[in-house]
Amino acid sequence: MFCDSLLVNIPLRDKITIGTMVQIILKQDQRTGYLTDGTVKRILTSNNFHPYGIKVELSNGRIGRVQKII
């Protein structure tokens, strides 16, 4: 479960564009918190905010929720 202080740092959808370098958390890594780097290929979440991060597909095909923009 995420605490409120972490929610403040999760980027909004309007800050994420195709080609943006991001760090995502994959479904299987939610327990460990391991982040995966990559370039956004598609934005899958339509809302501007999601409490666990905006869901994206990376250029390598992996899908996860954005935790940081790098």
N, C-alpha and C positions, 0 to 999 in steps of 0.2 A: 504494500500500500504506500502511496506517495504522500508525503507531508505537504502542507500548504506552502512552505518556503520553496519547495521544488517546482510547484506549479507556476510561480512567478517567472522562472527562467525558461520555460518552454516557449519556443518561438511560435508566433501566430502565423496563420496561413498566408497572409498578405506579405510576410517577410521572406517567404520561400518561393523561389521561381525555378523553372526548368534550368538545369545547369549549375545550380547552387551546390557547393560542397557542404555536406552535413554529416553529423553523427547520428545514427539511428539505433534504437534498441529493437532487436529481433524478438519475436514471440518466445522463442526458446531461451533467450537470454534475459528475460524479465526478472527471474529470481536472482541472477548473478549481477545484473546491472552492466554487463559487458556491452560496450558501444562499438558499432561498425561504421567505418568511414565510407563515404561514397558520394557520387554526383546524382542529383535528382533527375530522373527520367520522366516520371509522371507523379502528379499530386492526386491522391486517392480520396482524401477527406474534403468534403464540400464546405463544411462550416469553417469559419475563421479561427475557431478555438476548439481544442479537444483537451480534456484534463490530462490525458496520457501522451499527448503529442499528435501532430498532424501525420497521418499515414501517407507514406510515399513509396514509390518503387524506384530503386536505384538503377543506374545504367548497367549493373551486373545482374539485374533481375531480382535481387533481394528486396523484400518488402518489410517495412518496419515503421516505427513512429519516431519522428524527429525530436531529438533531445537538445541538440546544439547546432548552430550554424558555424562553420569554420572557414 
